[in-house]
Amino acid sequence: MSTDKVILLDFWVSPFSLRPKIALAEKSVEFEIKEEADLLGNKSDLLLQSNPIYGKVPVLIHKGKPICESTIIVSYIDETWPTPALLPPCAYGKSTARFWADYIDKKLFDAGSKIWMAKGEEAIKVAKKEFIEILKVLEGVLGEKDYCSGESFGFLDIITISLASWFYAFEQYGDFKIEDECPKFSAWMKRCFQRESVAKFVPEPTKVYEFVGMLRKMYGIE
Amino acid sequence: MSTDKVILLDFWVSPFSLRPKIALAEKSVEFEIKEEADLLGNKSDLLLQSNPIYGKVPVLIHKGKPICESTIIVSYIDETWPTPALLPPCAYGKSTARFWADYIDKKLFDAGSKIWMAKGEEAIKVAKKEFIEILKVLEGVLGEKDYCSGESFGFLDIITISLASWFYAFEQYGDFKIEDECPKFSAWMKRCFQRESVAKFVPEPTKVYEFVGMLRKMYGIE
């Protein structure tokens, strides 16, 4: 393996794998995608060697060394290719961005996934309420700004918009519209999805929806 | 409040609050501790204002601004007072330290707490097994080095040794010795506990044990 190459171990629908893809595109770094075609079953030897602890995508391989965990990978990308900066320059700005990234990592995707995993109307209602409450917190973080990171698209936008690639599926299975609940957050989503670095890699919402449908069948939900 | 002051919202037995205390001591930064005396019941207005999302210690207040979440606080301290450096200088070293800090944050303390929370011999056995498996992974990270961070005490040592302040209580309630299971990890613990920045702030093992005993009564475990 050439040591200069940047390689991403990826799975096309993974919202977490989308993060390094967008970050690398923002930095205009060329990289090779190695698709883990069989992620639900067998994992490649390269994935298991590169991420022995979790055996999960994404893994960034740079100079022959693996970096794991999507939020940590985005930080690595920002430190390795500093222009344009994704994280704020000051320590306080960095700590705020990391705080919200951590909040999102702990809460957002799991809450959204509960919507399509829920069986029965009442369970769906509870899951939807929890998810929308989190979105409202994030809408508060966005405030009147164009981007979560401030005036320009940055670290926190990448962390969040990547997970939003699944929101259409959440809306379909929860029978609700984020636009009705959180209009400012929804406008931010549209703004980000139109951005070149995002548009280039984000999977089609209907394909994610189909994939989630397949997961529901697999888990015996429908 | 003076804006130059460094204030830590603390609770004496919190293993997470120990992290910023050790990091500030390593940097020779003077700080004022504000004890949340009534953490199990009422929280101070300052804590709720400073950490409205979680309402939890530790919170570092620097230049009048709050920084929350212990691992993020230690990063902030390292960026704000750069000497001596706690995180490695290179992006790859940083990403490795962050990966293990994240692993520890996700697994170690919860697994240990399951030991004293367990009811019945079988449950204690399962909890102990899980906890020791995690310690063995961390012993592998330590390898033959004196410190997790390498030749000198650093970020990952602070993240880990702070949680180790509860390990005596885990051992007592699980009836085992870390020294027997993970001798190298145990030697590292002793090395760290003797360090001035740690020894100055780490609570007495027997006091932590008593505190855990109180928690057990509160939760109706004994």
Interface residues (C-beta under 8 A of the other chain):
Chain A: I53 H62 K63 K65 I67 C68 E69 I72 I73 S75 Y76 E79 T80 A91 Y92 K94 S95 R98 F99 D102 Y103 V137
Chain B: I53 H62 K63 K65 I67 C68 E69 I72 I73 S75 Y76 E79 T80 A91 Y92 K94 S95 R98 F99 D102 Y103 V137
